[in-house]
Every structure is written in structure tokens, then in C-alpha cells.
Amino acid sequence: MMTFLPKDELKPDDDGKKGPSTNRIIIWVVVGAVGLYLLGSGIYGILVK
């Protein structure tokens, strides 16, 4: 089986309450910022036109 996750993310923790890794949070923030920019520029384009 081929996977792209690190092995430590595949194994469940003892308490099972481990949060997302720092890299994953950074990726979500960047993707959210790009999405927000595209949404904002689209709404601006509709309003100006």
C-alpha cells in the first residue's frame, strides 16, 4: 500500500487527541487565503461591472 502520510500520522496516539501537524495548518491557511482572495476578487468584479 502506497501512502503519502508520514508513519507517525498513520498510527493512532494513546489518547487519540493529537491535533493536526504544523505543516498541515500552514497548508490550510495558505489555501484558505487563496480561496478568500479569489472569492473577494470575484465579488468585486461582479459589483464593479
PDB file of all heavy atoms in Angstrom:
ATOM      1  N   MET A   1       0.846  -1.182   0.000  1.00  0.00           N
ATOM      2  CA  MET A   1       0.000   0.000   0.000  1.00  0.00           C
ATOM      3  C   MET A   1       0.892   1.246   0.000  1.00  0.00           C
ATOM      4  O   MET A   1       1.788   1.399   0.816  1.00  0.00           O
ATOM      5  CB  MET A   1      -0.890  -0.005   1.251  1.00  0.00           C
ATOM      6  CG  MET A   1      -1.821   1.180   1.286  1.00  0.00           C
ATOM      7  SD  MET A   1      -3.060   1.010   2.550  1.00  0.00           S
ATOM      8  CE  MET A   1      -2.275   1.823   3.899  1.00  0.00           C
ATOM      9  N   MET A   2       0.600   2.163  -0.925  1.00  0.00           N
ATOM     10  CA  MET A   2       1.382   3.397  -1.020  1.00  0.00           C
ATOM     11  C   MET A   2       0.614   4.528  -0.355  1.00  0.00           C
ATOM     12  O   MET A   2      -0.570   4.713  -0.604  1.00  0.00           O
ATOM     13  CB  MET A   2       1.638   3.720  -2.482  1.00  0.00           C
ATOM     14  CG  MET A   2       2.541   4.875  -2.710  1.00  0.00           C
ATOM     15  SD  MET A   2       2.888   4.972  -4.468  1.00  0.00           S
ATOM     16  CE  MET A   2       3.651   6.548  -4.503  1.00  0.00           C
ATOM     17  N   THR A   3       1.291   5.268   0.495  1.00  0.00           N
ATOM     18  CA  THR A   3       0.638   6.377   1.187  1.00  0.00           C
ATOM     19  C   THR A   3       1.572   7.576   1.218  1.00  0.00           C
ATOM     20  O   THR A   3       2.780   7.433   1.125  1.00  0.00           O
ATOM     21  CB  THR A   3       0.225   5.983   2.608  1.00  0.00           C
ATOM     22  OG1 THR A   3      -0.422   7.077   3.202  1.00  0.00           O
ATOM     23  CG2 THR A   3       1.402   5.571   3.444  1.00  0.00           C
ATOM     24  N   PHE A   4       1.001   8.753   1.304  1.00  0.00           N
ATOM     25  CA  PHE A   4       1.778   9.977   1.320  1.00  0.00           C
ATOM     26  C   PHE A   4       1.860  10.587   2.710  1.00  0.00           C
ATOM     27  O   PHE A   4       2.423  11.646   2.880  1.00  0.00           O
ATOM     28  CB  PHE A   4       1.175  10.994   0.342  1.00  0.00           C
ATOM     29  CG  PHE A   4       1.246  10.519  -1.087  1.00  0.00           C
ATOM     30  CD1 PHE A   4       0.136  10.027  -1.723  1.00  0.00           C
ATOM     31  CD2 PHE A   4       2.448  10.548  -1.776  1.00  0.00           C
ATOM     32  CE1 PHE A   4       0.214   9.590  -3.044  1.00  0.00           C
ATOM     33  CE2 PHE A   4       2.531  10.113  -3.090  1.00  0.00           C
ATOM     34  CZ  PHE A   4       1.417   9.632  -3.723  1.00  0.00           C
ATOM     35  N   LEU A   5       1.273   9.960   3.696  1.00  0.00           N
ATOM     36  CA  LEU A   5       1.325  10.462   5.063  1.00  0.00           C
ATOM     37  C   LEU A   5       2.548   9.899   5.775  1.00  0.00           C
ATOM     38  O   LEU A   5       2.940   8.765   5.530  1.00  0.00           O
ATOM     39  CB  LEU A   5       0.066  10.053   5.832  1.00  0.00           C
ATOM     40  CG  LEU A   5      -1.234  10.718   5.415  1.00  0.00           C
ATOM     41  CD1 LEU A   5      -2.389  10.095   6.183  1.00  0.00           C
ATOM     42  CD2 LEU A   5      -1.187  12.198   5.666  1.00  0.00           C
ATOM     43  N   PRO A   6       3.139  10.687   6.660  1.00  0.00           N
ATOM     44  CA  PRO A   6       4.230  10.127   7.467  1.00  0.00           C
ATOM     45  C   PRO A   6       3.707   9.005   8.369  1.00  0.00           C
ATOM     46  O   PRO A   6       2.531   8.965   8.715  1.00  0.00           O
ATOM     47  CB  PRO A   6       4.693  11.314   8.302  1.00  0.00           C
ATOM     48  CG  PRO A   6       4.149  12.518   7.655  1.00  0.00           C
ATOM     49  CD  PRO A   6       2.926  12.095   6.912  1.00  0.00           C
ATOM     50  N   LYS A   7       4.599   8.099   8.726  1.00  0.00           N
ATOM     51  CA  LYS A   7       4.178   6.956   9.527  1.00  0.00           C
ATOM     52  C   LYS A   7       3.621   7.354  10.886  1.00  0.00           C
ATOM     53  O   LYS A   7       2.728   6.703  11.401  1.00  0.00           O
ATOM     54  CB  LYS A   7       5.346   5.989   9.712  1.00  0.00           C
ATOM     55  CG  LYS A   7       5.715   5.291   8.441  1.00  0.00           C
ATOM     56  CD  LYS A   7       6.706   4.190   8.685  1.00  0.00           C
ATOM     57  CE  LYS A   7       7.051   3.559   7.360  1.00  0.00           C
ATOM     58  NZ  LYS A   7       7.050   2.150   7.361  1.00  0.00           N
ATOM     59  N   ASP A   8       4.107   8.472  11.464  1.00  0.00           N
ATOM     60  CA  ASP A   8       3.602   8.868  12.772  1.00  0.00           C
ATOM     61  C   ASP A   8       2.169   9.385  12.689  1.00  0.00           C
ATOM     62  O   ASP A   8       1.452   9.393  13.684  1.00  0.00           O
ATOM     63  CB  ASP A   8       4.508   9.909  13.423  1.00  0.00           C
ATOM     64  CG  ASP A   8       4.617  11.183  12.598  1.00  0.00           C
ATOM     65  OD1 ASP A   8       4.265  11.147  11.408  1.00  0.00           O
ATOM     66  OD2 ASP A   8       5.059  12.197  13.159  1.00  0.00           O
ATOM     67  N   GLU A   9       1.703   9.816  11.512  1.00  0.00           N
ATOM     68  CA  GLU A   9       0.322  10.260  11.378  1.00  0.00           C
ATOM     69  C   GLU A   9      -0.621   9.097  11.111  1.00  0.00           C
ATOM     70  O   GLU A   9      -1.826   9.226  11.248  1.00  0.00           O
ATOM     71  CB  GLU A   9       0.205  11.300  10.260  1.00  0.00           C
ATOM     72  CG  GLU A   9       0.836  12.620  10.622  1.00  0.00           C
ATOM     73  CD  GLU A   9       0.493  13.710   9.626  1.00  0.00           C
ATOM     74  OE1 GLU A   9      -0.519  13.566   8.925  1.00  0.00           O
ATOM     75  OE2 GLU A   9       1.233  14.686   9.568  1.00  0.00           O
ATOM     76  N   LEU A  10      -0.080   7.956  10.701  1.00  0.00           N
ATOM     77  CA  LEU A  10      -0.924   6.798  10.429  1.00  0.00           C
ATOM     78  C   LEU A  10      -1.255   6.025  11.700  1.00  0.00           C
ATOM     79  O   LEU A  10      -2.298   5.401  11.791  1.00  0.00           O
ATOM     80  CB  LEU A  10      -0.234   5.866   9.431  1.00  0.00           C
ATOM     81  CG  LEU A  10      -0.060   6.422   8.016  1.00  0.00           C
ATOM     82  CD1 LEU A  10       0.746   5.451   7.172  1.00  0.00           C
ATOM     83  CD2 LEU A  10      -1.400   6.688   7.381  1.00  0.00           C
ATOM     84  N   LYS A  11      -0.358   6.083  12.688  1.00  0.00           N
ATOM     85  CA  LYS A  11      -0.590   5.353  13.931  1.00  0.00           C
ATOM     86  C   LYS A  11      -1.395   6.214  14.898  1.00  0.00           C
ATOM     87  O   LYS A  11      -1.049   7.373  15.129  1.00  0.00           O
ATOM     88  CB  LYS A  11       0.740   4.987  14.592  1.00  0.00           C
ATOM     89  CG  LYS A  11       1.540   3.980  13.803  1.00  0.00           C
ATOM     90  CD  LYS A  11       2.775   3.562  14.567  1.00  0.00           C
ATOM     91  CE  LYS A  11       3.764   4.703  14.523  1.00  0.00           C
ATOM     92  NZ  LYS A  11       5.029   4.404  15.185  1.00  0.00           N
ATOM     93  N   PRO A  12      -2.461   5.685  15.465  1.00  0.00           N
ATOM     94  CA  PRO A  12      -3.209   6.479  16.450  1.00  0.00           C
ATOM     95  C   PRO A  12      -2.419   6.657  17.743  1.00  0.00           C
ATOM     96  O   PRO A  12      -1.627   5.792  18.132  1.00  0.00           O
ATOM     97  CB  PRO A  12      -4.469   5.648  16.701  1.00  0.00           C
ATOM     98  CG  PRO A  12      -4.099   4.262  16.291  1.00  0.00           C
ATOM     99  CD  PRO A  12      -3.054   4.384  15.224  1.00  0.00           C
ATOM    100  N   ASP A  13      -2.602   7.801  18.383  1.00  0.00           N
ATOM    101  CA  ASP A  13      -1.936   8.062  19.662  1.00  0.00           C
ATOM    102  C   ASP A  13      -2.619   7.282  20.772  1.00  0.00           C
ATOM    103  O   ASP A  13      -3.680   6.705  20.610  1.00  0.00           O
ATOM    104  CB  ASP A  13      -1.983   9.550  19.998  1.00  0.00           C
ATOM    105  CG  ASP A  13      -0.940  10.329  19.214  1.00  0.00           C
ATOM    106  OD1 ASP A  13      -0.048   9.682  18.634  1.00  0.00           O
ATOM    107  OD2 ASP A  13      -1.033  11.560  19.200  1.00  0.00           O
ATOM    108  N   ASP A  14      -1.970   7.320  21.945  1.00  0.00           N
ATOM    109  CA  ASP A  14      -2.542   6.638  23.097  1.00  0.00           C
ATOM    110  C   ASP A  14      -3.847   7.292  23.519  1.00  0.00           C
ATOM    111  O   ASP A  14      -4.823   6.614  23.808  1.00  0.00           O
ATOM    112  CB  ASP A  14      -1.555   6.652  24.260  1.00  0.00           C
ATOM    113  CG  ASP A  14      -0.303   5.833  23.939  1.00  0.00           C
ATOM    114  OD1 ASP A  14      -0.395   4.922  23.091  1.00  0.00           O
ATOM    115  OD2 ASP A  14       0.739   6.134  24.541  1.00  0.00           O
ATOM    116  N   ASP A  15      -3.879   8.630  23.576  1.00  0.00           N
ATOM    117  CA  ASP A  15      -5.102   9.307  23.991  1.00  0.00           C
ATOM    118  C   ASP A  15      -6.021   9.602  22.808  1.00  0.00           C
ATOM    119  O   ASP A  15      -7.191   9.891  23.002  1.00  0.00           O
ATOM    120  CB  ASP A  15      -4.781  10.598  24.753  1.00  0.00           C
ATOM    121  CG  ASP A  15      -3.934  11.563  23.932  1.00  0.00           C
ATOM    122  OD1 ASP A  15      -3.582  11.228  22.784  1.00  0.00           O
ATOM    123  OD2 ASP A  15      -3.639  12.645  24.450  1.00  0.00           O
ATOM    124  N   GLY A  16      -5.504   9.565  21.577  1.00  0.00           N
ATOM    125  CA  GLY A  16      -6.324   9.770  20.400  1.00  0.00           C
ATOM    126  C   GLY A  16      -6.733  11.216  20.171  1.00  0.00           C
ATOM    127  O   GLY A  16      -7.639  11.482  19.401  1.00  0.00           O
ATOM    128  N   LYS A  17      -6.085  12.173  20.826  1.00  0.00           N
ATOM    129  CA  LYS A  17      -6.487  13.575  20.715  1.00  0.00           C
ATOM    130  C   LYS A  17      -5.349  14.444  20.185  1.00  0.00           C
ATOM    131  O   LYS A  17      -5.206  15.577  20.584  1.00  0.00           O
ATOM    132  CB  LYS A  17      -6.961  14.106  22.067  1.00  0.00           C
ATOM    133  CG  LYS A  17      -8.210  13.419  22.554  1.00  0.00           C
ATOM    134  CD  LYS A  17      -8.714  14.039  23.821  1.00  0.00           C
ATOM    135  CE  LYS A  17      -9.982  13.351  24.266  1.00  0.00           C
ATOM    136  NZ  LYS A  17     -10.545  13.917  25.455  1.00  0.00           N
ATOM    137  N   LYS A  18      -4.562  13.899  19.278  1.00  0.00           N
ATOM    138  CA  LYS A  18      -3.462  14.669  18.692  1.00  0.00           C
ATOM    139  C   LYS A  18      -4.028  15.586  17.614  1.00  0.00           C
ATOM    140  O   LYS A  18      -4.798  15.161  16.777  1.00  0.00           O
ATOM    141  CB  LYS A  18      -2.442  13.706  18.092  1.00  0.00           C
ATOM    142  CG  LYS A  18      -1.250  14.397  17.484  1.00  0.00           C
ATOM    143  CD  LYS A  18      -0.292  13.370  16.893  1.00  0.00           C
ATOM    144  CE  LYS A  18       0.848  14.085  16.220  1.00  0.00           C
ATOM    145  NZ  LYS A  18       1.702  13.142  15.501  1.00  0.00           N
ATOM    146  N   GLY A  19      -3.612  16.846  17.643  1.00  0.00           N
ATOM    147  CA  GLY A  19      -4.089  17.806  16.673  1.00  0.00           C
ATOM    148  C   GLY A  19      -3.344  17.689  15.359  1.00  0.00           C
ATOM    149  O   GLY A  19      -2.423  16.888  15.216  1.00  0.00           O
ATOM    150  N   PRO A  20      -3.724  18.495  14.385  1.00  0.00           N
ATOM    151  CA  PRO A  20      -3.038  18.460  13.090  1.00  0.00           C
ATOM    152  C   PRO A  20      -1.617  19.001  13.200  1.00  0.00           C
ATOM    153  O   PRO A  20      -1.313  19.813  14.071  1.00  0.00           O
ATOM    154  CB  PRO A  20      -3.897  19.363  12.207  1.00  0.00           C
ATOM    155  CG  PRO A  20      -4.638  20.239  13.150  1.00  0.00           C
ATOM    156  CD  PRO A  20      -4.829  19.452  14.406  1.00  0.00           C
ATOM    157  N   SER A  21      -0.768  18.551  12.301  1.00  0.00           N
ATOM    158  CA  SER A  21       0.629  18.990  12.337  1.00  0.00           C
ATOM    159  C   SER A  21       0.730  20.444  11.896  1.00  0.00           C
ATOM    160  O   SER A  21      -0.181  20.999  11.286  1.00  0.00           O
ATOM    161  CB  SER A  21       1.474  18.093  11.427  1.00  0.00           C
ATOM    162  OG  SER A  21       1.080  18.288  10.082  1.00  0.00           O
ATOM    163  N   THR A  22       1.867  21.056  12.188  1.00  0.00           N
ATOM    164  CA  THR A  22       2.086  22.459  11.833  1.00  0.00           C
ATOM    165  C   THR A  22       2.061  22.654  10.322  1.00  0.00           C
ATOM    166  O   THR A  22       1.499  23.627   9.827  1.00  0.00           O
ATOM    167  CB  THR A  22       3.438  22.922  12.402  1.00  0.00           C
ATOM    168  OG1 THR A  22       3.461  22.661  13.815  1.00  0.00           O
ATOM    169  CG2 THR A  22       3.654  24.397  12.162  1.00  0.00           C
ATOM    170  N   ASN A  23       2.659  21.718   9.592  1.00  0.00           N
ATOM    171  CA  ASN A  23       2.663  21.834   8.128  1.00  0.00           C
ATOM    172  C   ASN A  23       1.251  21.797   7.570  1.00  0.00           C
ATOM    173  O   ASN A  23       0.930  22.522   6.624  1.00  0.00           O
ATOM    174  CB  ASN A  23       3.484  20.703   7.505  1.00  0.00           C
ATOM    175  CG  ASN A  23       4.957  20.865   7.758  1.00  0.00           C
ATOM    176  OD1 ASN A  23       5.424  21.963   8.046  1.00  0.00           O
ATOM    177  ND2 ASN A  23       5.695  19.779   7.661  1.00  0.00           N
ATOM    178  N   ARG A  24       0.412  20.956   8.124  1.00  0.00           N
ATOM    179  CA  ARG A  24      -0.963  20.860   7.644  1.00  0.00           C
ATOM    180  C   ARG A  24      -1.729  22.146   7.938  1.00  0.00           C
ATOM    181  O   ARG A  24      -2.517  22.624   7.117  1.00  0.00           O
ATOM    182  CB  ARG A  24      -1.648  19.659   8.293  1.00  0.00           C
ATOM    183  CG  ARG A  24      -2.980  19.360   7.664  1.00  0.00           C
ATOM    184  CD  ARG A  24      -3.486  18.000   8.069  1.00  0.00           C
ATOM    185  NE  ARG A  24      -2.645  16.978   7.481  1.00  0.00           N
ATOM    186  CZ  ARG A  24      -2.846  15.673   7.627  1.00  0.00           C
ATOM    187  NH1 ARG A  24      -3.825  15.244   8.366  1.00  0.00           N
ATOM    188  NH2 ARG A  24      -2.052  14.813   7.052  1.00  0.00           N
ATOM    189  N   ILE A  25      -1.493  22.754   9.086  1.00  0.00           N
ATOM    190  CA  ILE A  25      -2.152  24.023   9.420  1.00  0.00           C
ATOM    191  C   ILE A  25      -1.702  25.113   8.460  1.00  0.00           C
ATOM    192  O   ILE A  25      -2.520  25.897   7.965  1.00  0.00           O
ATOM    193  CB  ILE A  25      -1.849  24.411  10.881  1.00  0.00           C
ATOM    194  CG1 ILE A  25      -2.524  23.425  11.835  1.00  0.00           C
ATOM    195  CG2 ILE A  25      -2.308  25.829  11.169  1.00  0.00           C
ATOM    196  CD1 ILE A  25      -2.138  23.605  13.279  1.00  0.00           C
ATOM    197  N   ILE A  26      -0.398  25.157   8.155  1.00  0.00           N
ATOM    198  CA  ILE A  26       0.119  26.164   7.224  1.00  0.00           C
ATOM    199  C   ILE A  26      -0.504  25.981   5.850  1.00  0.00           C
ATOM    200  O   ILE A  26      -0.904  26.959   5.194  1.00  0.00           O
ATOM    201  CB  ILE A  26       1.658  26.087   7.161  1.00  0.00           C
ATOM    202  CG1 ILE A  26       2.254  26.545   8.492  1.00  0.00           C
ATOM    203  CG2 ILE A  26       2.206  26.913   6.003  1.00  0.00           C
ATOM    204  CD1 ILE A  26       3.739  26.314   8.613  1.00  0.00           C
ATOM    205  N   ILE A  27      -0.621  24.751   5.388  1.00  0.00           N
ATOM    206  CA  ILE A  27      -1.224  24.490   4.077  1.00  0.00           C
ATOM    207  C   ILE A  27      -2.666  24.969   4.058  1.00  0.00           C
ATOM    208  O   ILE A  27      -3.119  25.612   3.102  1.00  0.00           O
ATOM    209  CB  ILE A  27      -1.118  22.993   3.725  1.00  0.00           C
ATOM    210  CG1 ILE A  27       0.330  22.635   3.428  1.00  0.00           C
ATOM    211  CG2 ILE A  27      -2.008  22.653   2.534  1.00  0.00           C
ATOM    212  CD1 ILE A  27       0.582  21.156   3.274  1.00  0.00           C
ATOM    213  N   TRP A  28      -3.439  24.683   5.106  1.00  0.00           N
ATOM    214  CA  TRP A  28      -4.841  25.108   5.155  1.00  0.00           C
ATOM    215  C   TRP A  28      -4.968  26.628   5.190  1.00  0.00           C
ATOM    216  O   TRP A  28      -5.872  27.197   4.577  1.00  0.00           O
ATOM    217  CB  TRP A  28      -5.543  24.490   6.366  1.00  0.00           C
ATOM    218  CG  TRP A  28      -6.044  23.107   6.045  1.00  0.00           C
ATOM    219  CD1 TRP A  28      -5.481  21.930   6.442  1.00  0.00           C
ATOM    220  CD2 TRP A  28      -7.190  22.762   5.270  1.00  0.00           C
ATOM    221  NE1 TRP A  28      -6.209  20.883   5.952  1.00  0.00           N
ATOM    222  CE2 TRP A  28      -7.269  21.362   5.237  1.00  0.00           C
ATOM    223  CE3 TRP A  28      -8.156  23.516   4.608  1.00  0.00           C
ATOM    224  CZ2 TRP A  28      -8.276  20.698   4.538  1.00  0.00           C
ATOM    225  CZ3 TRP A  28      -9.157  22.842   3.921  1.00  0.00           C
ATOM    226  CH2 TRP A  28      -9.215  21.456   3.895  1.00  0.00           C
ATOM    227  N   VAL A  29      -4.069  27.310   5.900  1.00  0.00           N
ATOM    228  CA  VAL A  29      -4.122  28.772   5.951  1.00  0.00           C
ATOM    229  C   VAL A  29      -3.829  29.363   4.567  1.00  0.00           C
ATOM    230  O   VAL A  29      -4.522  30.276   4.116  1.00  0.00           O
ATOM    231  CB  VAL A  29      -3.123  29.307   7.013  1.00  0.00           C
ATOM    232  CG1 VAL A  29      -2.939  30.808   6.883  1.00  0.00           C
ATOM    233  CG2 VAL A  29      -3.625  28.957   8.406  1.00  0.00           C
ATOM    234  N   VAL A  30      -2.816  28.821   3.882  1.00  0.00           N
ATOM    235  CA  VAL A  30      -2.475  29.326   2.553  1.00  0.00           C
ATOM    236  C   VAL A  30      -3.609  29.059   1.565  1.00  0.00           C
ATOM    237  O   VAL A  30      -4.004  29.948   0.795  1.00  0.00           O
ATOM    238  CB  VAL A  30      -1.148  28.698   2.067  1.00  0.00           C
ATOM    239  CG1 VAL A  30      -0.899  28.997   0.605  1.00  0.00           C
ATOM    240  CG2 VAL A  30      -0.003  29.188   2.923  1.00  0.00           C
ATOM    241  N   VAL A  31      -4.154  27.865   1.573  1.00  0.00           N
ATOM    242  CA  VAL A  31      -5.245  27.525   0.661  1.00  0.00           C
ATOM    243  C   VAL A  31      -6.481  28.371   0.970  1.00  0.00           C
ATOM    244  O   VAL A  31      -7.162  28.851   0.053  1.00  0.00           O
ATOM    245  CB  VAL A  31      -5.570  26.016   0.738  1.00  0.00           C
ATOM    246  CG1 VAL A  31      -6.868  25.678   0.025  1.00  0.00           C
ATOM    247  CG2 VAL A  31      -4.428  25.207   0.158  1.00  0.00           C
ATOM    248  N   GLY A  32      -6.759  28.593   2.245  1.00  0.00           N
ATOM    249  CA  GLY A  32      -7.889  29.441   2.618  1.00  0.00           C
ATOM    250  C   GLY A  32      -7.703  30.882   2.184  1.00  0.00           C
ATOM    251  O   GLY A  32      -8.647  31.536   1.736  1.00  0.00           O
ATOM    252  N   ALA A  33      -6.470  31.384   2.296  1.00  0.00           N
ATOM    253  CA  ALA A  33      -6.194  32.758   1.868  1.00  0.00           C
ATOM    254  C   ALA A  33      -6.365  32.910   0.359  1.00  0.00           C
ATOM    255  O   ALA A  33      -6.946  33.891  -0.114  1.00  0.00           O
ATOM    256  CB  ALA A  33      -4.791  33.171   2.291  1.00  0.00           C
ATOM    257  N   VAL A  34      -5.894  31.937  -0.405  1.00  0.00           N
ATOM    258  CA  VAL A  34      -6.056  31.987  -1.863  1.00  0.00           C
ATOM    259  C   VAL A  34      -7.537  31.911  -2.221  1.00  0.00           C
ATOM    260  O   VAL A  34      -8.021  32.664  -3.082  1.00  0.00           O
ATOM    261  CB  VAL A  34      -5.261  30.850  -2.539  1.00  0.00           C
ATOM    262  CG1 VAL A  34      -5.605  30.729  -4.014  1.00  0.00           C
ATOM    263  CG2 VAL A  34      -3.773  31.072  -2.365  1.00  0.00           C
ATOM    264  N   GLY A  35      -8.281  31.047  -1.572  1.00  0.00           N
ATOM    265  CA  GLY A  35      -9.716  30.948  -1.825  1.00  0.00           C
ATOM    266  C   GLY A  35     -10.449  32.223  -1.469  1.00  0.00           C
ATOM    267  O   GLY A  35     -11.350  32.662  -2.198  1.00  0.00           O
ATOM    268  N   LEU A  36     -10.084  32.826  -0.358  1.00  0.00           N
ATOM    269  CA  LEU A  36     -10.709  34.085   0.049  1.00  0.00           C
ATOM    270  C   LEU A  36     -10.397  35.198  -0.944  1.00  0.00           C
ATOM    271  O   LEU A  36     -11.270  36.004  -1.285  1.00  0.00           O
ATOM    272  CB  LEU A  36     -10.227  34.467   1.449  1.00  0.00           C
ATOM    273  CG  LEU A  36     -10.950  35.605   2.144  1.00  0.00           C
ATOM    274  CD1 LEU A  36     -12.428  35.255   2.334  1.00  0.00           C
ATOM    275  CD2 LEU A  36     -10.305  35.896   3.477  1.00  0.00           C
ATOM    276  N   TYR A  37      -9.162  35.225  -1.459  1.00  0.00           N
ATOM    277  CA  TYR A  37      -8.796  36.223  -2.466  1.00  0.00           C
ATOM    278  C   TYR A  37      -9.620  36.026  -3.745  1.00  0.00           C
ATOM    279  O   TYR A  37     -10.136  36.989  -4.318  1.00  0.00           O
ATOM    280  CB  TYR A  37      -7.305  36.120  -2.785  1.00  0.00           C
ATOM    281  CG  TYR A  37      -6.914  36.925  -3.998  1.00  0.00           C
ATOM    282  CD1 TYR A  37      -6.812  38.307  -3.930  1.00  0.00           C
ATOM    283  CD2 TYR A  37      -6.665  36.303  -5.221  1.00  0.00           C
ATOM    284  CE1 TYR A  37      -6.468  39.059  -5.047  1.00  0.00           C
ATOM    285  CE2 TYR A  37      -6.328  37.044  -6.339  1.00  0.00           C
ATOM    286  CZ  TYR A  37      -6.234  38.417  -6.242  1.00  0.00           C
ATOM    287  OH  TYR A  37      -5.904  39.147  -7.341  1.00  0.00           O
ATOM    288  N   LEU A  38      -9.728  34.784  -4.198  1.00  0.00           N
ATOM    289  CA  LEU A  38     -10.499  34.527  -5.419  1.00  0.00           C
ATOM    290  C   LEU A  38     -11.964  34.879  -5.236  1.00  0.00           C
ATOM    291  O   LEU A  38     -12.593  35.457  -6.135  1.00  0.00           O
ATOM    292  CB  LEU A  38     -10.347  33.060  -5.826  1.00  0.00           C
ATOM    293  CG  LEU A  38      -8.965  32.639  -6.315  1.00  0.00           C
ATOM    294  CD1 LEU A  38      -8.920  31.141  -6.553  1.00  0.00           C
ATOM    295  CD2 LEU A  38      -8.579  33.399  -7.560  1.00  0.00           C
ATOM    296  N   LEU A  39     -12.526  34.551  -4.094  1.00  0.00           N
ATOM    297  CA  LEU A  39     -13.923  34.890  -3.816  1.00  0.00           C
ATOM    298  C   LEU A  39     -14.109  36.394  -3.750  1.00  0.00           C
ATOM    299  O   LEU A  39     -15.057  36.946  -4.344  1.00  0.00           O
ATOM    300  CB  LEU A  39     -14.354  34.242  -2.493  1.00  0.00           C
ATOM    301  CG  LEU A  39     -15.812  34.398  -2.094  1.00  0.00           C
ATOM    302  CD1 LEU A  39     -16.700  33.672  -3.088  1.00  0.00           C
ATOM    303  CD2 LEU A  39     -16.033  33.857  -0.701  1.00  0.00           C
ATOM    304  N   GLY A  40     -13.208  37.084  -3.059  1.00  0.00           N
ATOM    305  CA  GLY A  40     -13.307  38.538  -2.944  1.00  0.00           C
ATOM    306  C   GLY A  40     -13.145  39.231  -4.282  1.00  0.00           C
ATOM    307  O   GLY A  40     -13.884  40.165  -4.606  1.00  0.00           O
ATOM    308  N   SER A  41     -12.186  38.788  -5.097  1.00  0.00           N
ATOM    309  CA  SER A  41     -12.000  39.426  -6.403  1.00  0.00           C
ATOM    310  C   SER A  41     -13.177  39.129  -7.325  1.00  0.00           C
ATOM    311  O   SER A  41     -13.552  39.985  -8.139  1.00  0.00           O
ATOM    312  CB  SER A  41     -10.690  38.959  -7.044  1.00  0.00           C
ATOM    313  OG  SER A  41     -10.736  37.565  -7.303  1.00  0.00           O
ATOM    314  N   GLY A  42     -13.785  37.981  -7.194  1.00  0.00           N
ATOM    315  CA  GLY A  42     -14.972  37.671  -7.999  1.00  0.00           C
ATOM    316  C   GLY A  42     -16.154  38.539  -7.618  1.00  0.00           C
ATOM    317  O   GLY A  42     -16.860  39.067  -8.484  1.00  0.00           O
ATOM    318  N   ILE A  43     -16.378  38.711  -6.325  1.00  0.00           N
ATOM    319  CA  ILE A  43     -17.478  39.567  -5.867  1.00  0.00           C
ATOM    320  C   ILE A  43     -17.216  41.015  -6.270  1.00  0.00           C
ATOM    321  O   ILE A  43     -18.109  41.715  -6.728  1.00  0.00           O
ATOM    322  CB  ILE A  43     -17.657  39.429  -4.344  1.00  0.00           C
ATOM    323  CG1 ILE A  43     -18.192  38.037  -4.003  1.00  0.00           C
ATOM    324  CG2 ILE A  43     -18.608  40.501  -3.815  1.00  0.00           C
ATOM    325  CD1 ILE A  43     -18.253  37.740  -2.539  1.00  0.00           C
ATOM    326  N   TYR A  44     -15.962  41.463  -6.152  1.00  0.00           N
ATOM    327  CA  TYR A  44     -15.603  42.823  -6.559  1.00  0.00           C
ATOM    328  C   TYR A  44     -15.846  43.006  -8.060  1.00  0.00           C
ATOM    329  O   TYR A  44     -16.373  44.032  -8.497  1.00  0.00           O
ATOM    330  CB  TYR A  44     -14.136  43.097  -6.212  1.00  0.00           C
ATOM    331  CG  TYR A  44     -13.640  44.433  -6.692  1.00  0.00           C
ATOM    332  CD1 TYR A  44     -13.999  45.589  -6.017  1.00  0.00           C
ATOM    333  CD2 TYR A  44     -12.825  44.553  -7.805  1.00  0.00           C
ATOM    334  CE1 TYR A  44     -13.555  46.835  -6.445  1.00  0.00           C
ATOM    335  CE2 TYR A  44     -12.377  45.769  -8.235  1.00  0.00           C
ATOM    336  CZ  TYR A  44     -12.743  46.917  -7.560  1.00  0.00           C
ATOM    337  OH  TYR A  44     -12.320  48.145  -7.989  1.00  0.00           O
ATOM    338  N   GLY A  45     -15.477  42.016  -8.850  1.00  0.00           N
ATOM    339  CA  GLY A  45     -15.686  42.093 -10.288  1.00  0.00           C
ATOM    340  C   GLY A  45     -17.161  42.150 -10.659  1.00  0.00           C
ATOM    341  O   GLY A  45     -17.558  42.855 -11.600  1.00  0.00           O
ATOM    342  N   ILE A  46     -18.002  41.425  -9.936  1.00  0.00           N
ATOM    343  CA  ILE A  46     -19.432  41.453 -10.203  1.00  0.00           C
ATOM    344  C   ILE A  46     -20.010  42.817  -9.832  1.00  0.00           C
ATOM    345  O   ILE A  46     -20.837  43.383 -10.569  1.00  0.00           O
ATOM    346  CB  ILE A  46     -20.142  40.325  -9.424  1.00  0.00           C
ATOM    347  CG1 ILE A  46     -19.762  38.969 -10.010  1.00  0.00           C
ATOM    348  CG2 ILE A  46     -21.650  40.516  -9.434  1.00  0.00           C
ATOM    349  CD1 ILE A  46     -20.240  37.789  -9.192  1.00  0.00           C
ATOM    350  N   LEU A  47     -19.576  43.368  -8.705  1.00  0.00           N
ATOM    351  CA  LEU A  47     -20.120  44.645  -8.252  1.00  0.00           C
ATOM    352  C   LEU A  47     -19.677  45.808  -9.134  1.00  0.00           C
ATOM    353  O   LEU A  47     -20.450  46.748  -9.369  1.00  0.00           O
ATOM    354  CB  LEU A  47     -19.721  44.897  -6.796  1.00  0.00           C
ATOM    355  CG  LEU A  47     -20.335  43.949  -5.774  1.00  0.00           C
ATOM    356  CD1 LEU A  47     -19.775  44.263  -4.391  1.00  0.00           C
ATOM    357  CD2 LEU A  47     -21.844  44.062  -5.766  1.00  0.00           C
ATOM    358  N   VAL A  48     -18.433  45.782  -9.608  1.00  0.00           N
ATOM    359  CA  VAL A  48     -17.912  46.880 -10.408  1.00  0.00           C
ATOM    360  C   VAL A  48     -18.501  46.853 -11.822  1.00  0.00           C
ATOM    361  O   VAL A  48     -18.779  47.899 -12.391  1.00  0.00           O
ATOM    362  CB  VAL A  48     -16.362  46.821 -10.448  1.00  0.00           C
ATOM    363  CG1 VAL A  48     -15.810  47.796 -11.464  1.00  0.00           C
ATOM    364  CG2 VAL A  48     -15.817  47.122  -9.082  1.00  0.00           C
ATOM    365  N   LYS A  49     -18.710  45.700 -12.349  1.00  0.00           N
ATOM    366  CA  LYS A  49     -19.230  45.569 -13.696  1.00  0.00           C
ATOM    367  C   LYS A  49     -20.654  45.951 -13.728  1.00  0.00           C
ATOM    368  O   LYS A  49     -21.385  46.613 -13.995  1.00  0.00           O
ATOM    369  CB  LYS A  49     -19.113  44.127 -14.178  1.00  0.00           C
ATOM    370  CG  LYS A  49     -19.516  43.938 -15.619  1.00  0.00           C
ATOM    371  CD  LYS A  49     -19.309  42.517 -16.031  1.00  0.00           C
ATOM    372  CE  LYS A  49     -19.704  42.344 -17.491  1.00  0.00           C
ATOM    373  NZ  LYS A  49     -19.575  40.984 -17.925  1.00  0.00           N
TER     374      LYS A  49
END
